[in-house]
């Protein structure tokens, strides 16, 4: 195999594929990337057997087609350190050679035919998203995923697909984030299984789709999810479990308190109040009173705090205690100048925050001892 590549573009693809390539594996072959070239193009592939990716290398001049394994650590280091605009890559199946105008590198390589097959999706049934929509759905929910590996049915983002829409949901049992978004069903794409995308796969999907707004094709097939953007394809094994009945956690009765808050102002007040929170006295006491919201901490070894925020509220006082981390993680995924509606029922009942673009976040207050 012989190719000439634009160094920076090849380095970008290698770096992206390398996020999947394990640094240490019982199967050393997985520590390499597979480069496969036909007469006109080249594709780099990587997998750890749970997730995998196929990425086309742009501006690749194929002189002799073929395939070879590229040791990820060595290849990425060379591409990062040399200052060449173009680089020549050759392989005879036993070694890889990288040439610049004034440098040369040679690595041993394994048999490319032994690399695991990276599944490709060629079906005609899928859901179509804009990259912006899918990215927003994942960003606004992934932080609520359960990190305890024993609760594996909560260890990912649940995706519910309909004809013209989709819903992403994540929960750790103490809070729940839900984001709705537009999506278009193409063909008869109706997944029959619970689509729970593992947390690591959620992060990788965001990296692969990047900051653009291209069309994303998403398909579920035989326990795997495929995400396709242009000529690039990502796949991951789904979590084999049933997601809980998430709609049941939303209160059905009318709320007692309803106020509109600006994200940046509330986040600043919460951060200030939380400065003196300690492990023995967690939580920020949050009091709704006439014309203002009072955030306070007390009993901490670090001292006490009190922060007031003007709000449009006239009604009876109510105090609840909230985990500041849970609130700040929710606020972090919103723009500072955005607003949300906060609904409260009872001091020890779930509180609900909603935006006008289909986002909802429900969290349990801390129970006073």
URRADA-V284495 format. One record per backbone hydrogen bond with DSSP energy under -1.0 kcal/mol. CO is the residue of the C=O (numbers start at 1). NH is the residue of the N-H. E is the energy in kcal/mol with one decimal. If there is no record, write none. Layout:
co=CO nh=NH e=E
co=CO nh=NH e=E
This chain:
co=1 nh=91 e=-2.0
co=2 nh=63 e=-2.3
co=2 nh=64 e=-2.2
co=3 nh=89 e=-2.7
co=4 nh=61 e=-2.9
co=5 nh=87 e=-2.5
co=6 nh=10 e=-2.7
co=7 nh=11 e=-3.0
co=8 nh=12 e=-2.0
co=9 nh=13 e=-1.8
co=10 nh=14 e=-2.7
co=11 nh=15 e=-2.6
co=12 nh=16 e=-2.2
co=13 nh=17 e=-2.7
co=14 nh=18 e=-2.1
co=16 nh=19 e=-1.1
co=17 nh=20 e=-1.7
co=17 nh=21 e=-1.3
co=27 nh=30 e=-2.5
co=28 nh=31 e=-1.9
co=29 nh=32 e=-1.4
co=31 nh=72 e=-1.4
co=33 nh=70 e=-3.4
co=34 nh=45 e=-2.7
co=35 nh=68 e=-2.2
co=36 nh=43 e=-2.7
co=37 nh=66 e=-1.6
co=41 nh=38 e=-2.2
co=42 nh=57 e=-2.7
co=43 nh=36 e=-2.7
co=44 nh=55 e=-2.9
co=45 nh=34 e=-2.5
co=46 nh=53 e=-2.3
co=50 nh=237 e=-2.4
co=51 nh=48 e=-1.9
co=52 nh=235 e=-2.7
co=53 nh=46 e=-1.7
co=54 nh=233 e=-2.5
co=55 nh=44 e=-3.1
co=61 nh=4 e=-2.3
co=64 nh=2 e=-2.1
co=66 nh=37 e=-3.3
co=68 nh=35 e=-2.9
co=70 nh=33 e=-2.6
co=71 nh=75 e=-2.7
co=72 nh=76 e=-2.8
co=73 nh=77 e=-1.6
co=74 nh=78 e=-2.3
co=75 nh=79 e=-2.4
co=76 nh=80 e=-1.8
co=77 nh=81 e=-2.0
co=78 nh=82 e=-2.2
co=85 nh=7 e=-2.1
co=87 nh=5 e=-2.9
co=88 nh=99 e=-2.8
co=89 nh=3 e=-2.6
co=90 nh=97 e=-3.0
co=94 nh=109 e=-2.2
co=95 nh=92 e=-1.3
co=96 nh=107 e=-2.6
co=97 nh=90 e=-2.5
co=98 nh=105 e=-2.6
co=99 nh=88 e=-2.4
co=103 nh=100 e=-2.6
co=105 nh=98 e=-2.5
co=107 nh=96 e=-3.0
co=111 nh=114 e=-1.6
co=112 nh=115 e=-1.4
co=126 nh=186 e=-3.1
co=127 nh=218 e=-2.9
co=128 nh=184 e=-2.2
co=129 nh=216 e=-3.2
co=130 nh=134 e=-2.3
co=131 nh=135 e=-2.6
co=132 nh=136 e=-2.3
co=133 nh=137 e=-2.3
co=134 nh=138 e=-1.9
co=135 nh=139 e=-2.8
co=136 nh=140 e=-2.3
co=138 nh=141 e=-1.1
co=138 nh=142 e=-2.7
co=141 nh=144 e=-2.0
co=142 nh=145 e=-1.8
co=148 nh=151 e=-1.6
co=151 nh=154 e=-2.1
co=152 nh=155 e=-1.3
co=154 nh=146 e=-1.9
co=155 nh=199 e=-1.6
co=157 nh=197 e=-2.9
co=158 nh=169 e=-2.5
co=160 nh=167 e=-2.3
co=163 nh=185 e=-2.5
co=165 nh=162 e=-2.7
co=166 nh=181 e=-2.1
co=167 nh=160 e=-3.1
co=168 nh=179 e=-2.5
co=169 nh=158 e=-3.1
co=170 nh=177 e=-2.6
co=174 nh=364 e=-2.5
co=175 nh=172 e=-1.3
co=176 nh=362 e=-2.7
co=177 nh=170 e=-2.1
co=178 nh=360 e=-2.6
co=179 nh=168 e=-2.6
co=181 nh=166 e=-2.3
co=184 nh=128 e=-2.8
co=186 nh=126 e=-1.8
co=188 nh=190 e=-1.4
co=194 nh=196 e=-1.1
co=195 nh=159 e=-3.0
co=196 nh=239 e=-2.7
co=197 nh=157 e=-2.1
co=198 nh=202 e=-2.1
co=199 nh=203 e=-1.8
co=200 nh=204 e=-2.1
co=201 nh=205 e=-2.6
co=202 nh=206 e=-1.7
co=203 nh=207 e=-1.6
co=204 nh=208 e=-2.3
co=205 nh=209 e=-2.5
co=206 nh=210 e=-1.4
co=214 nh=131 e=-2.2
co=216 nh=129 e=-2.8
co=217 nh=228 e=-3.2
co=218 nh=127 e=-2.9
co=219 nh=226 e=-3.3
co=221 nh=224 e=-1.2
co=223 nh=238 e=-2.7
co=224 nh=221 e=-2.6
co=225 nh=236 e=-1.6
co=226 nh=219 e=-2.5
co=227 nh=234 e=-2.6
co=228 nh=217 e=-2.7
co=229 nh=232 e=-2.3
co=232 nh=229 e=-2.4
co=233 nh=54 e=-2.9
co=234 nh=227 e=-2.8
co=235 nh=52 e=-2.4
co=236 nh=225 e=-2.5
co=239 nh=241 e=-1.7
co=244 nh=246 e=-1.9
co=245 nh=248 e=-1.4
co=246 nh=249 e=-1.5
co=247 nh=250 e=-1.3
co=257 nh=344 e=-2.4
co=259 nh=342 e=-3.4
co=261 nh=340 e=-2.3
co=262 nh=266 e=-2.4
co=263 nh=267 e=-2.8
co=264 nh=268 e=-2.1
co=265 nh=269 e=-2.0
co=266 nh=270 e=-2.5
co=267 nh=271 e=-2.5
co=268 nh=272 e=-2.2
co=269 nh=273 e=-2.4
co=270 nh=274 e=-1.9
co=272 nh=275 e=-1.2
co=274 nh=277 e=-1.6
co=284 nh=322 e=-2.3
co=285 nh=296 e=-2.4
co=286 nh=320 e=-2.3
co=287 nh=294 e=-2.6
co=288 nh=318 e=-1.7
co=289 nh=292 e=-2.0
co=291 nh=311 e=-1.5
co=292 nh=289 e=-2.2
co=293 nh=309 e=-2.4
co=294 nh=287 e=-2.9
co=295 nh=307 e=-3.1
co=296 nh=285 e=-2.9
co=297 nh=305 e=-1.7
co=300 nh=303 e=-1.1
co=305 nh=297 e=-1.7
co=307 nh=295 e=-3.3
co=309 nh=293 e=-2.9
co=311 nh=313 e=-1.4
co=313 nh=291 e=-2.9
co=318 nh=288 e=-3.0
co=320 nh=286 e=-3.8
co=321 nh=366 e=-3.3
co=322 nh=284 e=-2.7
co=323 nh=327 e=-1.7
co=324 nh=328 e=-2.8
co=325 nh=329 e=-2.3
co=326 nh=330 e=-1.2
co=327 nh=331 e=-2.2
co=328 nh=332 e=-2.0
co=331 nh=334 e=-1.6
co=335 nh=338 e=-1.7
co=336 nh=264 e=-2.9
co=338 nh=263 e=-2.9
co=340 nh=261 e=-2.7
co=341 nh=354 e=-2.3
co=342 nh=259 e=-2.1
co=343 nh=352 e=-2.4
co=344 nh=256 e=-1.9
co=344 nh=257 e=-2.3
co=346 nh=349 e=-1.7
co=351 nh=363 e=-2.2
co=352 nh=343 e=-3.3
co=353 nh=361 e=-2.7
co=354 nh=341 e=-3.1
co=358 nh=180 e=-1.8
co=359 nh=355 e=-2.3
co=360 nh=178 e=-2.8
co=361 nh=353 e=-2.9
co=362 nh=176 e=-2.6
co=363 nh=351 e=-2.5
